[in-house]
Amino acid sequence: MELAPSILTLMALVLFLGGAMKGATGVGLPIIAVPVLAIYLPLPLAIAVIVVPGLVTNGWQMWRHRSDRPSRETMMSIPLGTTVGTAVGVWLLASLPARYLDLGVALAVGIFLASRLARPDWRVSEELGRRLAPPAMFFTGLTQAATGISGPVVVMYWSSLGLSREAFIFGVSLVFFVAGVLQWIGMVIAGLFGWHELWLSLLAVAPSTLGIPFGEWLARRLNMVWFNRIILATLAVMAVQLVLSALPA
């Protein structure tokens, strides 16, 4: 497949913007990049292109904000809950139409957004946050495997804890990293990620990672009120994307 230089430039710009969003908020690379890449590439290839940039950018942000990591109990629940949820998600993917799963996640996001708009100061206590970590990670793995989109669940959980920007970014990056590793393994087993996909994914690392410092620079000029507004707006975009993907073609 040969693409015109203008299309390749557009793809690089989209990856840069996705990296900038990731640097500013901890989320955004797949949300921005995959829909545009899928216009010019088959969807499995568009998803494969994001695999290595996702692992690199999430690993980078985990390292940058490692001093703000959550409690040991919360961190231990991430790989276990995500792995179990992934196994169940694969089973659901084979058993249920994806649109039902997309609508279910979109409904949950809508309820969460409504509650945050009604009570902007609502937060989950530290103790309740630890108790909610295993089921939250379970549903992260489930939605990632069943729909390819785990961002809404991840952002809902971590934003409800009332964390600082740095702790929030570490938390979501850790979850996305674990989910990304599991997704990569699954794609390799399914024959969707070979040497060709690896090469393209490696090429996508540069524009994605270059966007992160720019996003971090922007974020340093945002107060927490605006940061939280951007997170909620990102969630709303995710919910709309899920609803649109669930509508009949």
QUIHU-V841587 format. One line per field, one symbol per residue. phi: phi as a letter, one per 40 degrees, with the letter a starting at -180 (. if undefined). psi: psi as a letter, one per 20 degrees, with the letter a starting at -180 (. if undefined). A space follows every 50 residues. Layout:
phi=???
psi=???
//
This chain:
phi=.bbcdcccccccccccccccccccbgbhccccccdcdccbbdddcccccc dcdcccccccccccbccbccccccccccccccccccccccccdcbbcccc cdccccccccccccccccbcccacccccccccddcccdccccccccbgbb ddcccdcccccgccdcccccccccccccccccccdcccccgcabcccccc cccccdccccccdcccccccbbcccccccccccccccdccccccccccc
psi=ppqqhhghgggggghghghggghhiirhghgggghghihiqqghhgghhi gghggghggghgghkhikqaqhgghhighgghgghgghhgghhihqphhg gghgghgggggggghhhhnhjpqprgghhhhigghghghghghghhijoi gggghgghhiikrrgghgggghhgghgghhggggghhghijinbhghggh hhhigghghhhghghhgghijprhghghghghhgggggggggghhiqq.
//
